[in-house]
Amino acid sequence: MESVVGGRIVVDSVRKSYRTFGGVQEALKDVSFSLDRGGLTVVGGENGSGKSVLMSIMAGLEKPDSGSVSVFGGVGLVFQDADTQILGETPREDVSVGPRNQKKSRAEVEAIVESALERTDLLGRADFPARFLSGGQKRRLAVACMIAMENPIIIFDEPYANLDYGGVRQVNALLSGLKGEGRTVIVLTHELEKCLALADRFIVLFRGEKVFDGTPAEGLREDLGKWNIRNPLASYSSVEDLLW
């Protein structure tokens, strides 16, 4: 395992608006927080709460209207639709793109790719058509690419979308492993029941504002429903309970 360097993020008074047919829509309203190196943070919120906009700004894909984001180390993104990130015909080709662009030698690229695929449990699919991988495998492939580029910060956008139970467990095993390596992991999701136990920090966005920032245990004592989030501690004991 390589030494992970960097991983700190400071978000300071970030605002972001977009022009729409109805006028101006505020996507982020004076959002501030800082994350030290390592650990796993879950950013929860309903669709349209500002999670994906925040991710784009943290990754440098967009600029805030005001405020600033300071990132110490490279940021890797795992999008909700992992198909959009596949550049190679096979996992081996796909993972090699980053280190090749970094001008690594052929021997270095081969070693990096082998290690990244092994750590994401994809070595057995290294020469399999990448487009035919399962949803969970495609997300692991995206992470293998981030590992190959030695990114200390990895952000997951709705990583459980369209995954079955087995796929969810694969993703969680990967999240746990990345956290154990000392990487800074950020998970943007409204499906808290699938990952909150892995988190050290829990942040909630609602209509562009940061409305909660604390530990998962503290967050679960809040009335999450007022932010349009279903409390994951809701219990089921009969068929009648199985209704949202």
N, C-alpha and C positions, 0 to 999 in steps of 0.2 A: 504494500500500500504506500502510495506516494505521500509526502508531507503536504498537507493542505495549508496554503498560505493565503491570508486575507479572509474575508467573509463578513465584514462589518458593513451595515447599512444605516444611514441616517436620513430620514425623511423629515424635512423641516418646512412646515406651513405651506404645503403644496395645494395649489388650486388649479383646476382644469375645467374649461367650459367648451361647449361645441355649439355651433349655430345649427338650428333645426328649422323646419318649416314653421314651427310655432314660436320661434324666437331663439333665445339662448338657454341651453340646458347645462346646468352646473353638474359636472360629473364627480368632482372632488372639491371639498370645501374645507380648506385650512387643515389638512391632515398632517399630523406630526407623530413620529415615533422613531426609536432607534433599536436596532438588533445587533447584539454583539456576536462575535464569531461562534459558530456552532449552535446546536439546538434546533428545535423544530417549532415553527410558529404556524398556527392555523389562522387564516383570515377568513372569517365567515361573513355571510351576507346574502340577501336575496338576489335574484337576477336583476341587474341594473343598479346595484348598490355602489358600483365603482371599483370592484375588485380587479377586473381585467384592465381597466384604465391605469390603475395603480401599478399593476404588473408591467405594463408597457413603459411607464415612466421610469420605474426602477431599473428596467433592462436597457434604458436609453433609446427605445424605439420611438418615444414621443417626448416632447418637452413640456414641462408645466407652464401655465400662464404666469404663475408667480410661485415663490418658494424655491426650494432646491432639494436635490437628492444626491447624497455623497455615497458612493459605492467603492468599497475597498476590496478589489478582486473581481474577476470575471463573473458574469451572470449567465447561467444557462436556463433556457425556458423549455418546459414540456407542455405543449399546448393541448387543449381539450381534444382537438382532432389531430392525433399523432400522425395520420397519413400525410399531412401537409409538410412534415419535417423530414420525410424520407427522400434522400437524394440518390442513393445507390440502389442497384438491382438486388443486392443481397445485404444482410447485416454487416458482413465483413467489409464490403465496399462502402457502405453508408458510414460506418464508424471511422473509416480511414480518411474521409474527406477533410475533417478538421485538422488532424496532425499533418496531412500533406500540405494543406494551405499554410500551416505554420513552418513549412520548409524543413520538416524533420527528415532524417535520412530514411531510406527504405527499411533498413533493419530496425530503426527506432519505431517507425510506423507499424511494422508487423508486430513488434513486442507490445506496443500500446494497445493495438486493436485486440490482440489475444487476451490481454489482461482485462480490458473493459468488457469484452463479451463474456469472459469467465465470471466476472464479478456481478454481472446482471443475469447470469444463468442462461445465456444465449449461445454459448459455444457450440452446442449441439445443433443449432440452427444457423450457424455462421454462413453457410453457402445456400441456404434456403431462400426462395423468392420472398423478398421483404414485404411485398404487398399482400402476401397470403398469410402473414403472421396473425395471431389473434390480437384483439384489442389490448390486452394486458402486455403481450409480448412487444407490440409496437411502442407502448409507453416505456418499457424497459430498454428498447432499442434507442429511443430518444435520450434516455438517461446515459446509456453507454456512450453516446456521442458527446454528452456533456463531460463525462468522466475522462474521455480521451483528450479533451481540450483543457483538462485540469481546472475546470471552473469550481471555485470554492463555494459559490452561491447557486442554488438550483431552485427555481420557482415552478410549481405545478399548478396549472389552471384546470380546475374541475377534473382531477385525475380519475374519478370513478365513473365518469359518463359512459354509459353503454357497456359497462363491465358486469359480468356475472360474479357469483360469489368467489369462484376460484381466481378470477382476475383481480378482484379487490384484495384478496389475500396476497397475491403476487406483488401488487403495488405497495401494500403495507410493509411487506418484507423488505422491499427495496428502500422505502422511506426510512425504515429502522436502520438499515445498513449504512445509508448515507449519513444519517445522524451520528451513528457510531464512529464514522470516519472523521468526524469533526467538521463536516460541511454545514453551512447555514442553509437550512431547508425551509421553504415557505410553501404552504399548501392553501390555495384559494378554493373554497368549497362551501356549498350550503348543506352538504351531507355530513354533518358533524358526527353522526353516530358511527361512521366508518373509520374515523381516524383520530378523534380528539384525545384518546388515551395515549397517543404517541407524542402529544404536544407538550412543550414547556410553557408556551405563551399562547394566548387566545385574544385575537383582535376582532371586533365586529364593526363592519361598515353598514350604514343605513342611509340611503339617499345621499350618498357622497360624503357623509360625515363619519368620523370615528366616534362611535358611541360607547364602546367598551374596550378596555385594554387591561388584561390581568392574567391570572392563571386559569386553566380550564375549570378547576373546582370553583373558583370565584364566579366565573361566567355562568356556570350551570345553576347558580343561586339567583341569577337575574331572571326577569320575566322576558325570555327571549321572544315570545310571541309578539310583543309590541314592536319588534324589529322584523317581523314576518319570518322568523326562524322557528321551526318546531324544536322544542326541547328534546334532545335525544334520550333523556332519562324516562320518557313516557314508556309505560309498561304495557305488555299485552298478556292477557290471561284467558281470553276467549275469542271466538270468531268475531263476535260483535265489536271487539276492540280494534280489529283490523280494518280501520277506515280513517282516512284523514279528513 
